[in-house]
Amino acid sequence: MPKRRSKKDVFRSKFLNEPFTREMLDIFESEVRMLEKAYFKQLGRFTYTTGKAFTPTRSGNLRDSATLSSEINYATGEAFNIKYAAPYAYSIHEGEQMEPADLEATGEYPWSRYTRSYKRKDGTTVSEHRKTYKKYYKPIQVNNTWVSVDQTSIKPRANKWMQKAWKFVFKREDSLARKLLPRELTIKKPETS
């Protein structure tokens, strides 16, 4: 009486011992890519919304300038692309010195602020007024003293909101995905024309 074969042995003999045809490999690859696209689209959307929540806001222009492109580019390894149209986004994110054109794009200059009435140390009263500073100058507190500083001459502290957002998203992925995904996003400096 012949020995009865288990289901496992039948599966092995039918599928694993047969050589894969090019057609079978192409079908398998297309199925994996479809699953991959859906996963990366969801991951990109979650990173995008989290990044918008972490974006520093004064006027909201920086946050509102963000766009998400979920086109996968296998040649460059990009699964999704988040772009900020605001020209000063890279300078704020990476803490680079801002050019006058970047400062102009923020819409904050010339800097103007309302000042309430107050008494000086010598006893004179300064009435309430609106103070407008020279172009690209802004008041900054240094050693308990306020000074007006040219913003094109200082290097701001980096505010890496997209890296913070990615860290938030990255921690929520399973352990296998964390092994495959990069620990940090690649931030590219925009090309200037």
C-alpha positions, 0 to 999 in steps of 0.5 A: 500500500503506497504511503499517503502524502500530506498536504504539505508534501503536495504543495511542495511538489506542485509549487516549490519544485517547479521552476518559476516562469517569467510570467509567474514572477511578473505577476508576483512582482505586480501584486507586491507593487500594488500592496506596496503602493497602497502602504506607501500612500497611507504612510505618506498621507499620515506623515503629511498630516502629522508634519502639518501639525508639527509645522511652526505657524505664525501666519499659517503660510508655511503650513498651507504651502505643503503638498503631498505627492505619492508617486513612487520613484523606484530609481531614487527610492522615493515612496512619497514626496512632501514639498513646501512652496514657501521659499523659506521652509528649508531655511527654517527647517535646517536652521540656515541663514535666510536670504532677503527674498526668503524674509520677504516671502514670510510677509512679516517685514517690515516688522511692526508691533503695537507697544503699550504705554510704559514707564522708563527707568528714568521715570518718563512715560512712553505712550502707546504706539505702533513701532515699525522697524527697518526692513529685515530688522526685528526686536530680539531679547538678548541678556534681558535687553531688547535689541533690533537685529538684522535678520539676514545676519543671524542663523536661526535655530533649526526647527526640524518639524518634518523629522519630528513628524517622521519620528512620530510616524516611524515609532508607530510602524511595526518592527519589520517596517522599522527595519526597512524604513529610513530612520530620518527623512531626506530633506532636499534644498530647493533649486534656485533659478 
